[in-house]
Amino acid sequence: MNTFNKLLLAALISGLSLTSSAQTKPTELKIGITTFMSGPASVFGVPAKAAAELMIDDINAQGGIGGVKLSATFIDEGAGADKMLSEYRRVVQEMGVKTMIASISSGNCNTVAPVAEDLKVLNIAWDCGTEKLLEEKRYQYVVRTQANATTEMVATVLYLLKTKPDFETIAVVNQDYAWGRDSWEIFINTLRVFKPNVKVVAEMFPKMGAADFSTELSRLQAMKPDVVLNTSWGGDLDTFVRQASQRGVFEQKTLFVLPLLESSLERLGTAVPAGVIAGARGDHYFLHPETKNDPKHKAFIEKFKAKTGAFPIYSTYHMAQALVGLKTGYEKAIKANGGKWPSTEQVAEAMRTMEFKTYGHPIRMRADGQGLEDQLLGLTKRVPQYPFAVLDKMMIVPAELVTTPVGEKSPAWVKTINPSILQNSALKMVDFK
């Protein structure tokens, strides 16, 4: 081959390479969103869908992302894992969706993550809590824009010990699936760092979607443990609390720790008594002690209440975080790409090196795709302003104190926590006002 032909071939190869890597700016950014739209968990998933619609309308009204408006397709997680996964593949392969916001269920998150890698689609885990998602395997296309079970459970242990340090016995009533099992493992391993002699008097794992907790509640009434942990959510948590209230279980001297209760407070009304430890799975709360009067937060609350008739709950805040995180990631990638539309890979990479804010403290993303999210917990209180319990004695726990470092595994890491963190100056309580 002569010199001219060699140069011509090199130019052709270079041109082909540039063409294949160039990204055409789409006319719309199609996204797929999984959430529970049916079944007991829909009390949690339907509000999240409403929040997604509000956020997408707001983003589009402001010109979209890089001048491109969003278009969402919703997938019902309540149809079952197989149906959900089939729909997930369909919207990616047939509709050309390049970004998925999935999922609520920890089991579903673990299922879709390797599929996202296979399909080379950006997957934002928007609500699932299992720490195993990003600890057991490194993904290129999967990120999570909120905390995991470790952050949430370690923060809950710290709040519990600040509230009731002198207890001796504990029981657990958790859903029998990934989240229920994982959250209990992290919680008890952390608790034993501070109280190695704590006695577990009962471990109960009713099936997800159970309609009757009489067996579990009877055992709690008979055993009278000092503390009961229940990390259930959605319809399961609502049912448990209502039945516990009807049977007078809250009237005994047991302290109930319900780290996901914030999402059920309004629905449960008077069924929630004062004095229950409640978590918000992040530092988002419509009565957040620092941001409740922030104009953007107030506008979100007002729009959501006008659309649904209810106050926003943590699933709605997690959805908002996913969409603001997506917008922030795209904008960062566009800037790094010289103003050109970025590839999926560039957006996924950008989302690992950014910070963004919605309606609470900033979310800080890190190299493994895990978001660092501060945690708000409080003690329920009845006040005349609302027909349901609100949070009092609120504490916001910094994520850096309670999140497993990159490259480590939570079950082992929590055993190395220094008990002195209980004395950290950040761990202060704020009264409801």
C-alpha positions as CSV (number, residue, x, y, z in Angstrom):
1,M,0.0,0.0,0.0
2,N,1.5,3.4,-1.0
3,T,1.7,6.4,1.3
4,F,-1.4,8.1,-0.2
5,N,-3.6,5.1,0.3
6,K,-2.3,4.7,3.9
7,L,-3.2,8.3,4.6
8,L,-6.6,7.9,3.0
9,L,-7.4,4.7,5.0
10,A,-6.3,6.4,8.2
11,A,-8.6,9.4,7.5
12,L,-11.5,7.1,6.7
13,I,-11.0,5.2,10.0
14,S,-10.7,8.4,11.9
15,G,-13.9,9.7,10.3
16,L,-15.8,6.5,11.1
17,S,-14.6,6.7,14.7
18,L,-15.7,10.2,15.1
19,T,-19.1,9.5,13.5
20,S,-19.7,6.4,15.7
21,S,-18.9,8.3,18.9
22,A,-20.8,11.5,18.1
23,Q,-24.2,11.8,19.9
24,T,-27.1,13.3,18.1
25,K,-29.2,15.6,20.2
26,P,-32.6,13.9,20.6
27,T,-35.9,15.7,20.0
28,E,-37.0,14.4,23.5
29,L,-35.3,12.6,26.3
30,K,-37.3,9.4,26.9
31,I,-37.1,8.0,30.4
32,G,-38.7,4.9,32.0
33,I,-39.9,5.0,35.7
34,T,-40.8,2.0,37.8
35,T,-43.0,2.5,40.8
36,F,-45.8,0.7,42.6
37,M,-49.1,1.8,41.0
38,S,-51.1,-1.2,42.3
39,G,-51.1,-3.4,45.4
40,P,-50.4,-2.5,49.1
41,A,-47.3,-0.6,48.2
42,S,-49.2,1.8,45.9
43,V,-49.8,4.0,48.9
44,F,-46.2,4.8,48.6
45,G,-45.6,4.4,44.9
46,V,-48.6,6.4,43.5
47,P,-47.5,9.6,45.3
48,A,-44.0,9.1,43.9
49,K,-45.6,9.0,40.4
50,A,-47.4,12.2,41.1
51,A,-44.1,13.8,42.2
52,A,-42.4,12.6,39.0
53,E,-45.1,14.2,36.9
54,L,-44.8,17.5,38.8
55,M,-41.0,17.5,38.5
56,I,-41.0,16.7,34.8
57,D,-43.5,19.4,34.1
58,D,-41.3,21.9,36.0
59,I,-38.2,20.8,34.2
60,N,-39.9,21.0,30.8
61,A,-41.3,24.4,31.6
62,Q,-37.8,25.6,32.2
63,G,-36.6,24.3,28.8
64,G,-35.9,20.7,29.7
65,I,-32.3,19.3,30.0
66,G,-29.9,21.0,27.6
67,G,-32.9,22.2,25.6
68,V,-34.4,18.8,25.4
69,K,-37.7,18.0,27.1
70,L,-38.4,14.9,29.1
71,S,-41.0,12.3,28.2
72,A,-41.8,9.5,30.8
73,T,-43.2,6.0,30.6
74,F,-44.3,4.5,33.9
75,I,-44.0,0.8,34.7
76,D,-46.0,-0.8,37.6
77,E,-43.8,-2.7,40.1
78,G,-47.0,-4.0,41.6
79,A,-47.5,-6.3,38.6
80,G,-44.7,-8.6,39.9
81,A,-41.0,-8.8,39.2
82,D,-41.2,-10.8,36.0
83,K,-43.8,-8.5,34.4
84,M,-41.8,-5.5,35.6
85,L,-38.6,-6.8,34.1
86,S,-40.3,-7.6,30.8
87,E,-41.7,-4.0,30.6
88,Y,-38.3,-2.7,31.6
89,R,-36.7,-4.5,28.6
90,R,-39.5,-3.4,26.3
91,V,-39.3,0.3,26.9
92,V,-35.5,0.2,26.4
93,Q,-35.4,-2.1,23.4
94,E,-38.6,-1.1,21.6
95,M,-39.1,2.5,22.6
96,G,-35.4,3.5,22.6
97,V,-35.3,4.7,26.2
98,K,-31.8,5.4,27.4
99,T,-32.5,6.3,31.0
100,M,-34.4,4.2,33.6
101,I,-35.4,5.4,37.1
102,A,-35.8,2.1,38.9
103,S,-36.9,0.9,41.5
104,I,-38.7,1.0,44.8
105,S,-38.3,-2.7,45.8
106,S,-34.8,-3.8,46.9
107,G,-35.4,-7.1,45.1
108,N,-36.3,-5.3,41.9
109,C,-33.2,-3.1,42.1
110,N,-31.0,-6.1,42.4
111,T,-32.8,-7.6,39.4
112,V,-32.6,-4.7,37.1
113,A,-29.0,-3.6,37.8
114,P,-27.3,-6.4,35.7
115,V,-30.0,-5.9,33.0
116,A,-29.1,-2.2,32.8
117,E,-25.5,-3.1,32.3
118,D,-26.4,-5.6,29.6
119,L,-28.6,-3.0,27.8
120,K,-26.1,-0.2,28.4
121,V,-28.8,2.0,29.8
122,L,-28.4,4.5,32.6
123,N,-30.3,3.2,35.7
124,I,-31.0,5.5,38.6
125,A,-31.9,3.5,41.7
126,W,-34.3,6.0,43.1
127,D,-35.7,4.5,46.3
128,C,-34.5,0.9,47.0
129,G,-32.4,0.6,50.2
130,T,-30.4,-2.6,49.9
131,E,-26.7,-1.8,50.5
132,K,-25.8,-4.9,48.5
133,L,-26.7,-3.2,45.2
134,L,-23.5,-1.2,44.9
135,E,-21.3,-3.0,47.4
136,E,-21.2,-6.5,45.9
137,K,-20.5,-5.4,42.3
138,R,-19.2,-2.3,40.6
139,Y,-21.5,-1.1,37.8
140,Q,-20.9,1.4,35.0
141,Y,-24.5,2.3,34.3
142,V,-26.1,2.1,37.8
143,V,-26.2,4.9,40.3
144,R,-28.3,5.6,43.4
145,T,-29.4,9.1,44.2
146,Q,-30.3,8.5,47.9
147,A,-28.9,6.6,50.9
148,N,-28.8,2.8,51.4
149,A,-29.9,0.7,54.3
150,T,-26.6,1.1,56.2
151,T,-26.8,4.9,56.3
152,E,-30.5,4.6,57.4
153,M,-30.1,1.9,60.0
154,V,-26.9,3.2,61.6
155,A,-28.5,6.6,61.9
156,T,-31.6,5.0,63.5
157,V,-29.4,3.2,66.1
158,L,-27.7,6.5,67.0
159,Y,-31.1,8.1,67.5
160,L,-32.4,5.2,69.5
161,L,-29.4,5.4,71.8
162,K,-29.7,9.1,72.2
163,T,-33.4,8.7,73.1
164,K,-33.4,5.5,75.2
165,P,-29.8,4.4,76.1
166,D,-30.7,2.0,78.9
167,F,-32.8,-0.8,77.3
168,E,-31.9,-4.5,77.5
169,T,-34.2,-6.4,75.1
170,I,-35.3,-5.9,71.5
171,A,-37.6,-7.7,69.1
172,V,-37.9,-7.2,65.3
173,V,-41.0,-7.6,63.0
174,N,-39.7,-7.1,59.4
175,Q,-41.0,-8.0,55.9
176,D,-39.5,-11.3,54.7
177,Y,-37.5,-10.1,51.7
178,A,-34.2,-8.4,50.9
179,W,-35.0,-5.1,52.6
180,G,-36.4,-6.6,55.7
181,R,-33.6,-9.1,56.2
182,D,-30.8,-6.7,55.2
183,S,-32.0,-3.8,57.3
184,W,-32.2,-6.0,60.4
185,E,-28.7,-7.5,59.9
186,I,-27.2,-4.0,59.7
187,F,-29.3,-2.7,62.6
188,I,-28.4,-5.4,65.1
189,N,-24.7,-5.6,64.1
190,T,-24.5,-1.8,64.7
191,L,-26.4,-1.9,67.9
192,R,-24.1,-4.6,69.3
193,V,-21.1,-2.2,68.9
194,F,-22.7,0.0,71.5
195,K,-24.6,-2.6,73.5
196,P,-22.9,-6.0,73.1
197,N,-25.2,-7.6,75.7
198,V,-28.5,-6.6,74.2
199,K,-30.9,-9.5,74.1
200,V,-32.9,-10.3,71.0
201,V,-36.1,-11.9,72.3
202,A,-37.9,-12.4,68.9
203,E,-37.1,-12.2,65.2
204,M,-40.3,-12.2,63.2
205,F,-40.4,-12.0,59.4
206,P,-44.0,-12.0,58.1
207,K,-44.5,-12.2,54.3
208,M,-44.6,-9.0,52.3
209,G,-48.2,-8.0,51.9
210,A,-49.5,-9.7,55.0
211,A,-53.0,-8.7,56.0
212,D,-53.0,-10.0,59.6
213,F,-50.3,-9.4,62.2
214,S,-52.2,-10.9,65.2
215,T,-49.6,-13.6,65.7
216,E,-46.7,-11.1,65.8
217,L,-48.6,-8.6,68.0
218,S,-49.6,-11.4,70.5
219,R,-46.0,-12.3,70.9
220,L,-45.0,-8.7,71.5
221,Q,-47.7,-8.3,74.1
222,A,-46.6,-11.4,75.9
223,M,-42.8,-10.7,75.7
224,K,-43.0,-6.9,76.4
225,P,-39.6,-6.2,74.9
226,D,-38.0,-2.8,75.7
227,V,-37.7,-2.0,72.0
228,V,-39.4,-3.2,68.9
229,L,-37.9,-2.5,65.4
230,N,-40.1,-2.6,62.3
231,T,-38.6,-1.4,59.0
232,S,-41.7,-2.2,57.0
233,W,-43.2,0.4,54.6
234,G,-46.3,1.2,52.6
235,G,-49.4,-0.8,53.1
236,D,-47.6,-3.4,55.3
237,L,-46.5,-0.7,57.8
238,D,-50.0,0.9,57.8
239,T,-51.6,-2.4,58.5
240,F,-49.2,-3.3,61.3
241,V,-49.6,0.1,63.0
242,R,-53.4,0.1,62.8
243,Q,-53.7,-3.4,64.2
244,A,-51.2,-2.6,67.0
245,S,-53.2,0.5,67.9
246,Q,-56.5,-1.4,67.9
247,R,-55.0,-4.1,70.2
248,G,-53.5,-1.6,72.6
249,V,-49.9,-2.7,71.9
250,F,-48.6,0.9,71.9
251,E,-49.9,1.3,75.4
252,Q,-47.3,-1.0,77.0
253,K,-43.9,0.5,77.9
254,T,-42.2,-0.7,74.7
255,L,-40.5,1.9,72.5
256,F,-41.4,1.3,68.9
257,V,-38.7,2.2,66.3
258,L,-40.2,2.6,62.8
259,P,-37.5,4.0,60.5
260,L,-40.0,4.4,57.5
261,L,-42.9,5.8,59.4
262,E,-42.7,9.3,58.0
263,S,-44.4,8.1,54.8
264,S,-47.4,6.8,56.7
265,L,-48.1,9.5,59.3
266,E,-50.8,11.4,57.4
267,R,-52.5,8.2,56.2
268,L,-52.5,6.7,59.7
269,G,-53.9,9.7,61.5
270,T,-54.7,9.1,65.1
271,A,-53.5,5.5,65.0
272,V,-49.9,6.7,65.6
273,P,-49.4,7.7,69.3
274,A,-46.9,10.1,70.7
275,G,-43.4,8.7,71.5
276,V,-42.7,6.5,68.5
277,I,-39.3,6.8,66.8
278,A,-39.9,7.7,63.1
279,G,-37.4,8.0,60.3
280,A,-37.7,9.8,56.9
281,R,-35.2,7.8,54.9
282,G,-33.2,11.0,54.2
283,D,-33.5,14.5,55.6
284,H,-36.6,15.3,53.6
285,Y,-39.8,16.2,55.5
286,F,-42.5,18.7,54.7
287,L,-41.9,20.2,58.2
288,H,-38.1,20.0,57.8
289,P,-36.7,22.2,60.6
290,E,-34.3,24.0,58.2
291,T,-36.1,24.0,54.8
292,K,-39.8,24.1,55.6
293,N,-39.9,27.8,54.8
294,D,-37.5,27.7,51.8
295,P,-39.5,29.1,48.8
296,K,-38.7,26.2,46.4
297,H,-39.6,23.6,49.0
298,K,-42.8,25.5,49.9
299,A,-43.7,25.6,46.2
300,F,-43.2,21.9,45.8
301,I,-45.4,21.1,48.9
302,E,-48.2,23.4,47.6
303,K,-48.1,21.9,44.1
304,F,-48.1,18.4,45.4
305,K,-50.9,19.0,47.9
306,A,-53.0,20.7,45.1
307,K,-52.4,17.7,42.8
308,T,-53.0,14.9,45.4
309,G,-54.7,16.4,48.4
310,A,-51.9,15.2,50.7
311,F,-48.5,16.3,51.9
312,P,-45.4,14.9,50.2
313,I,-43.7,11.9,51.8
314,Y,-40.2,10.6,51.5
315,S,-40.9,8.5,48.3
316,T,-41.9,11.8,46.6
317,Y,-38.7,13.4,47.7
318,H,-36.6,10.4,46.5
319,M,-38.3,10.7,43.1
320,A,-37.5,14.4,43.0
321,Q,-33.9,13.7,43.9
322,A,-33.6,11.2,41.1
323,L,-34.9,13.7,38.5
324,V,-32.8,16.6,39.8
325,G,-29.9,14.2,39.9
326,L,-30.5,13.2,36.3
327,K,-30.7,16.8,35.2
328,T,-27.5,17.7,37.1
329,G,-25.7,14.7,35.6
330,Y,-26.7,15.6,32.1
331,E,-25.8,19.2,32.5
332,K,-22.4,18.3,33.9
333,A,-21.7,15.9,31.1
334,I,-22.8,18.4,28.4
335,K,-20.5,21.0,29.9
336,A,-17.6,18.5,29.9
337,N,-18.5,17.5,26.4
338,G,-18.0,21.0,25.1
339,G,-21.7,21.8,24.9
340,K,-22.5,18.7,22.8
341,W,-25.1,16.1,23.7
342,P,-23.3,13.4,25.9
343,S,-23.3,9.7,25.6
344,T,-25.0,7.5,28.2
345,E,-21.6,6.6,29.5
346,Q,-20.6,10.2,29.9
347,V,-23.7,11.0,31.9
348,A,-23.2,7.9,34.1
349,E,-19.6,9.0,34.8
350,A,-20.7,12.6,35.5
351,M,-23.2,11.4,38.1
352,R,-20.4,9.9,40.1
353,T,-18.6,13.2,40.7
354,M,-21.4,15.7,41.4
355,E,-23.4,17.3,44.2
356,F,-27.0,18.4,43.9
357,K,-29.8,19.7,46.1
358,T,-33.5,19.3,46.1
359,Y,-35.5,20.2,49.3
360,G,-33.1,19.1,52.1
361,H,-29.4,18.9,52.5
362,P,-27.2,18.4,49.4
363,I,-26.7,14.9,48.0
364,R,-23.1,14.1,47.4
365,M,-22.4,11.3,44.8
366,R,-19.3,9.2,44.9
367,A,-17.2,6.9,42.7
368,D,-19.2,3.7,43.3
369,G,-22.4,5.5,42.3
370,Q,-23.8,5.7,45.8
371,G,-25.4,8.9,47.0
372,L,-24.6,10.3,50.4
373,E,-27.8,11.5,52.0
374,D,-28.1,12.9,55.5
375,Q,-30.8,11.3,57.7
376,L,-33.7,12.9,59.7
377,L,-35.3,11.1,62.6
378,G,-37.7,12.2,65.3
379,L,-40.1,11.3,68.0
380,T,-43.8,11.4,67.1
381,K,-45.9,14.1,68.8
382,R,-49.6,15.1,68.6
383,V,-50.2,18.8,67.9
384,P,-53.4,20.8,67.3
385,Q,-52.2,22.0,63.9
386,Y,-52.4,18.6,62.2
387,P,-54.9,15.6,62.5
388,F,-51.9,13.2,62.5
389,A,-48.7,12.9,64.4
390,V,-45.7,15.1,63.5
391,L,-42.0,14.7,64.3
392,D,-40.5,16.3,67.4
393,K,-37.0,16.1,68.8
394,M,-35.7,16.0,65.2
395,M,-32.1,15.0,64.6
396,I,-30.2,15.2,61.2
397,V,-27.4,12.7,61.1
398,P,-24.6,13.5,58.6
399,A,-24.2,10.8,56.0
400,E,-20.4,10.7,56.3
401,L,-20.8,9.4,59.9
402,V,-23.0,6.5,59.0
403,T,-22.1,5.3,55.5
404,T,-19.8,2.4,54.6
405,P,-16.7,3.6,52.7
406,V,-16.2,2.8,49.1
407,G,-14.8,-0.8,48.7
408,E,-16.0,-2.1,52.1
409,K,-19.0,-4.3,53.0
410,S,-21.6,-3.0,55.4
411,P,-22.0,-6.1,57.6
412,A,-18.2,-6.0,58.4
413,W,-17.8,-2.2,58.5
414,V,-20.6,-1.5,61.0
415,K,-18.8,-3.7,63.5
416,T,-15.8,-1.4,63.4
417,I,-17.8,1.8,64.2
418,N,-16.2,3.7,67.1
419,P,-18.9,4.2,69.8
420,S,-17.5,7.7,70.4
421,I,-19.5,8.9,67.4
422,L,-22.5,9.1,69.8
423,Q,-20.8,12.2,71.2
424,N,-20.5,13.9,67.8
425,S,-21.6,17.6,68.1
426,A,-23.8,17.2,65.0
427,L,-26.1,14.9,66.8
428,K,-28.4,17.4,68.4
429,M,-32.2,17.4,68.6
430,V,-34.5,20.2,67.4
431,D,-38.0,20.6,68.8
432,F,-41.1,20.9,66.6
433,K,-42.1,24.5,66.2
